[in-house]
Each structure stands twice: as C-alpha cells, then as structure tokens.
Amino acid sequence: MGRKWNNIKEKKAAKDANTSRVYSKFALEIYVAAKQGEPNPESNMALKFVLERAKTYNVPRNIIDRAIDKAKGAGDEKYDELRYEGFGPNGSMLIVDTLTNNVNRTASEVRAAFGKNGGNMGVSGSVAYMFDATAVFAFEGKSSDDVLEILMDADLDVRDIMEEEDTVIVYAEPDQFHAVQTALKDAGIEEFTVAELTMLAQNEVELSGDAEAQFEKLIDALEDLDDVQRVYHNVDLG
C-alpha cells in the first residue's frame, strides 16, 4: 500500500503535543456519540469506536465519564457533523471534519483559516475522491506474518499489513474495524498505538521551504479551531 508509518507517528505527535486540546475535542465527540444513541458502548457502536480511539490518546477516565454523564442529562444541545475540503500550497489537499452547534460560525472560521494561510476552500467532493476511508491499526508484539495468520484464521481479508521496525500496521476496510480489532485482541494484542478510521491520500506530495512552512501554519490554524475534530491531508511530512 505504500503508506508511511512516520506519517501516522507525525499525526499522533502533533495531537499529543497539546493534550488539553485533544481531550476537549474527544469530550465533545464522546458526548455527541453518546447523545445520538444509548450512553453505553456495548449497545452504541459509534460510542464504542470513539472510546477505542480515546484509549490510544490516553484520554483520562474522568473526562470520558463526564462527557457520558452529560449526554445522560436533559441537555438538548444539537451538533452537526460537517466536512470541508480545500487546497493548500503546491498541490496539497486537505479534508477537515468538524462537529458544530453553529454551522455559519464554523464555515466562516474554516474558510478564514484557509484564506489566511495560503489555501482556499473547495466545493464538496473536490478533494475527497483522492482519499480512501481506511481503518488503521498500529501495535507492537507481533510480526506481520503472525498478524496475517491471525486475520486469516478469523476469515478477514484486509487491504495491507506492513511491518516497520517493531511496529505492525494493518490497513483494512472501514466496515472491518471492529472485526479486525476483535481478532487482534483475541490474539493477545491489548495496546494499540493507532486504532482509528482515517482518510488516507491515494498519492502524497512533498513540500519544502516556504511551501512546507506555510502548509504547517495552515494545519495549525485549522486544528486550533474548537469545532475542528480532525484534519486529513496528502502531504508527506516525514
């Protein structure tokens, strides 16, 4: 598949560098998932998925519990999930996923972040077709051959299995997320460095000099927005 493990590490490191921002975004995502269904991950798959992701980011239990308790209350806050697409310098492409209770505010803030940092927003579909929705898992403790056997025994045919240094990375179809994770956990894999649904670019571009610096400013500006949950892009930052 050709995906680079350092791209995954880079994205993790960027988010981990500001834990308070990460935790607040997860708290909102957990609240929305719990509010949309039962506040129980065993009967609410959307909530279960968010909680699995939260584990890989070491979100504290008290933040998770507070978000779920809030969802159990009588609050009627309504949030919309919106996706924006756009372009950065030198052929770079971005997808921005948001959760918002004020669509006009979010659209304005995302558009401003693009405009002030060398980018521009595109119409819906202008970028997404160059990305693939993918379930990604990264972990240690097994070889790629071991993992292939585990998944074959579970009758799971995934997109790709890679091994870099001591880390195995599994790429699967989005609807295989829970089946793959269950098979891996049943085989004794308890800790995941990455366990999430993401958007992977079909082709990456490399930036350098001013273009790279400008792109990083654009990413920072977007991720600093309270309504932005995740930003995907096609730039090789390794």
C-alpha positions as CSV (number, residue, x, y, z in Angstrom):
1,M,0.0,0.0,0.0
2,G,3.0,2.2,0.4
3,R,1.7,4.2,3.4
4,K,4.5,5.5,5.6
5,W,4.4,4.7,9.3
6,N,6.2,8.0,10.0
7,N,3.1,9.8,8.7
8,I,1.0,8.1,11.3
9,K,3.6,8.9,14.0
10,E,3.7,12.5,12.9
11,K,-0.1,12.9,13.2
12,K,0.0,11.3,16.6
13,A,2.9,13.5,17.8
14,A,1.2,16.7,16.6
15,K,-2.0,15.9,18.5
16,D,-0.2,14.6,21.6
17,A,1.8,17.9,21.8
18,N,-1.4,19.7,23.0
19,T,-3.2,17.3,25.3
20,S,-5.7,19.7,26.6
21,R,-6.9,20.5,23.1
22,V,-7.1,16.8,22.3
23,Y,-9.0,16.0,25.4
24,S,-11.6,18.7,24.8
25,K,-12.2,17.5,21.2
26,F,-12.6,13.9,22.4
27,A,-15.0,15.1,25.2
28,L,-17.3,16.6,22.5
29,E,-17.0,13.6,20.2
30,I,-17.9,11.3,23.1
31,Y,-20.8,13.5,24.2
32,V,-22.3,13.6,20.6
33,A,-21.9,9.8,20.1
34,A,-23.5,9.1,23.5
35,K,-26.3,11.6,22.8
36,Q,-27.1,10.1,19.4
37,G,-27.7,6.6,20.9
38,E,-27.5,4.8,24.2
39,P,-24.8,6.1,26.5
40,N,-23.5,2.5,26.7
41,P,-20.6,1.4,24.3
42,E,-21.9,-2.1,24.3
43,S,-25.1,-1.1,22.6
44,N,-23.8,2.0,20.8
45,M,-21.1,1.2,18.2
46,A,-20.4,4.8,17.4
47,L,-19.6,5.5,21.1
48,K,-17.6,2.3,21.3
49,F,-15.5,3.4,18.4
50,V,-14.8,6.8,19.9
51,L,-13.8,5.3,23.2
52,E,-11.4,2.9,21.5
53,R,-9.7,5.9,19.8
54,A,-9.6,7.8,23.0
55,K,-7.6,5.0,24.6
56,T,-4.8,5.4,22.1
57,Y,-4.6,9.1,23.0
58,N,-4.7,8.3,26.8
59,V,-7.8,10.4,27.4
60,P,-8.3,10.4,31.2
61,R,-11.3,8.3,32.5
62,N,-12.8,11.3,34.3
63,I,-13.1,13.3,31.0
64,I,-14.8,10.3,29.4
65,D,-17.2,9.7,32.3
66,R,-18.0,13.5,32.4
67,A,-18.9,13.5,28.7
68,I,-21.1,10.4,29.0
69,D,-22.8,11.7,32.1
70,K,-23.5,15.0,30.3
71,A,-25.1,13.0,27.5
72,K,-27.4,11.2,30.0
73,G,-28.7,14.6,31.2
74,A,-31.6,16.6,29.8
75,G,-29.4,18.9,27.7
76,D,-30.7,19.4,24.1
77,E,-27.5,20.7,22.5
78,K,-27.5,19.7,18.9
79,Y,-24.3,19.2,16.9
80,D,-23.9,18.7,13.2
81,E,-21.1,16.7,11.6
82,L,-19.7,18.6,8.7
83,R,-16.9,18.0,6.3
84,Y,-14.9,20.7,4.4
85,E,-12.4,20.2,1.6
86,G,-9.7,22.5,0.4
87,F,-6.3,23.1,-1.1
88,G,-3.0,24.3,0.3
89,P,0.2,25.3,-1.4
90,N,1.8,23.3,-4.2
91,G,-0.9,20.7,-4.8
92,S,-1.6,19.9,-1.2
93,M,-5.1,18.8,-0.4
94,L,-7.0,18.8,2.9
95,I,-10.2,17.3,4.4
96,V,-11.5,18.9,7.6
97,D,-14.0,17.1,9.8
98,T,-16.0,19.2,12.2
99,L,-18.6,19.0,15.0
100,T,-20.5,22.2,15.4
101,N,-23.6,23.7,17.0
102,N,-23.3,26.8,14.8
103,V,-22.8,26.0,11.1
104,N,-22.3,29.6,10.0
105,R,-19.6,30.2,12.5
106,T,-17.7,27.0,11.6
107,A,-17.9,27.6,7.9
108,S,-16.6,31.1,8.4
109,E,-13.7,30.1,10.7
110,V,-12.6,27.2,8.4
111,R,-12.7,29.5,5.3
112,A,-10.7,32.2,7.1
113,A,-8.1,29.6,8.3
114,F,-7.6,28.5,4.6
115,G,-7.6,32.1,3.3
116,K,-5.1,33.5,5.8
117,N,-2.7,30.6,5.4
118,G,-2.2,30.3,1.7
119,G,-5.1,27.9,1.0
120,N,-8.6,28.0,-0.3
121,M,-11.7,26.0,0.3
122,G,-13.1,23.8,-2.4
123,V,-16.6,22.5,-3.1
124,S,-17.8,19.3,-1.7
125,G,-16.2,16.4,-3.5
126,S,-13.3,18.4,-4.9
127,V,-10.7,16.6,-2.7
128,A,-12.4,13.6,-1.1
129,Y,-12.2,11.5,-4.2
130,M,-8.4,11.5,-3.8
131,F,-8.6,9.9,-0.4
132,D,-9.7,6.4,0.8
133,A,-11.6,5.9,4.0
134,T,-9.5,3.3,5.9
135,A,-9.3,1.5,9.2
136,V,-5.8,1.7,10.6
137,F,-4.2,-0.3,13.5
138,A,-0.6,0.0,14.7
139,F,0.8,-2.1,17.5
140,E,3.9,-4.0,18.7
141,G,4.4,-7.5,20.0
142,K,3.7,-9.5,16.8
143,S,5.3,-10.0,13.4
144,S,3.5,-9.2,10.2
145,D,3.4,-13.0,9.5
146,D,1.8,-13.6,12.8
147,V,-0.8,-11.0,12.2
148,L,-1.5,-12.3,8.7
149,E,-2.2,-15.8,10.2
150,I,-4.4,-14.3,12.9
151,L,-6.5,-12.4,10.4
152,M,-6.7,-15.4,8.0
153,D,-7.9,-17.6,10.9
154,A,-10.6,-15.0,11.5
155,D,-11.5,-15.1,7.8
156,L,-10.6,-11.5,7.4
157,D,-9.0,-10.3,4.1
158,V,-7.5,-6.8,4.8
159,R,-6.0,-4.3,2.5
160,D,-2.4,-4.5,3.6
161,I,-0.2,-5.5,6.5
162,M,3.2,-3.7,6.9
163,E,6.0,-4.0,9.4
164,E,8.4,-1.2,10.2
165,E,10.9,-1.7,13.0
166,D,9.0,-3.2,15.8
167,T,5.6,-1.9,14.7
168,V,3.0,-3.7,12.6
169,I,0.4,-1.6,10.7
170,V,-2.8,-3.1,9.4
171,Y,-4.9,-1.3,6.8
172,A,-8.5,-2.5,6.4
173,E,-11.9,-1.6,5.0
174,P,-13.8,0.8,7.3
175,D,-16.5,-1.7,8.0
176,Q,-13.9,-4.2,9.1
177,F,-12.8,-2.0,12.1
178,H,-14.5,-3.9,14.9
179,A,-13.9,-7.4,13.4
180,V,-10.2,-6.7,12.9
181,Q,-9.8,-5.2,16.3
182,T,-11.6,-8.1,18.0
183,A,-9.4,-10.7,16.2
184,L,-6.3,-8.9,17.2
185,K,-7.4,-8.5,20.8
186,D,-8.4,-12.2,20.9
187,A,-4.8,-13.0,19.8
188,G,-3.5,-11.1,22.9
189,I,-2.9,-7.6,21.4
190,E,-4.1,-5.2,24.1
191,E,-2.3,-1.9,23.4
192,F,-2.7,-0.1,20.1
193,T,-0.6,2.9,19.1
194,V,-3.2,3.7,16.5
195,A,-6.8,2.3,16.2
196,E,-9.0,4.6,14.1
197,L,-10.8,5.3,11.0
198,T,-8.9,7.8,8.8
199,M,-8.8,9.2,5.3
200,L,-5.6,8.2,3.5
201,A,-4.4,10.0,0.5
202,Q,-4.0,7.9,-2.7
203,N,-0.9,9.9,-3.6
204,E,1.3,12.1,-1.4
205,V,3.1,15.3,-2.3
206,E,6.3,16.6,-0.8
207,L,6.7,20.2,0.2
208,S,9.9,22.1,1.1
209,G,11.0,25.6,2.2
210,D,8.3,28.3,2.3
211,A,5.6,26.0,1.0
212,E,6.2,23.5,3.8
213,A,6.2,26.2,6.4
214,Q,3.0,27.7,5.0
215,F,1.3,24.3,5.0
216,E,2.2,23.7,8.6
217,K,0.8,27.0,9.5
218,L,-2.4,26.1,7.7
219,I,-2.7,22.8,9.6
220,D,-2.1,24.5,12.9
221,A,-4.7,27.2,12.2
222,L,-7.3,24.5,11.3
223,E,-6.6,22.3,14.3
224,D,-6.7,25.2,16.6
225,L,-10.4,25.8,15.8
226,D,-12.6,24.4,18.5
227,D,-15.1,23.0,16.0
228,V,-12.5,21.0,14.1
229,Q,-12.1,17.4,15.1
230,R,-9.7,16.0,12.5
231,V,-7.7,17.2,9.6
232,Y,-6.5,14.8,6.8
233,H,-4.0,15.7,4.1
234,N,-1.9,14.4,1.3
235,V,1.5,15.9,2.4
236,D,4.4,13.6,3.3
237,L,5.7,15.4,6.4
238,G,8.3,12.6,7.1
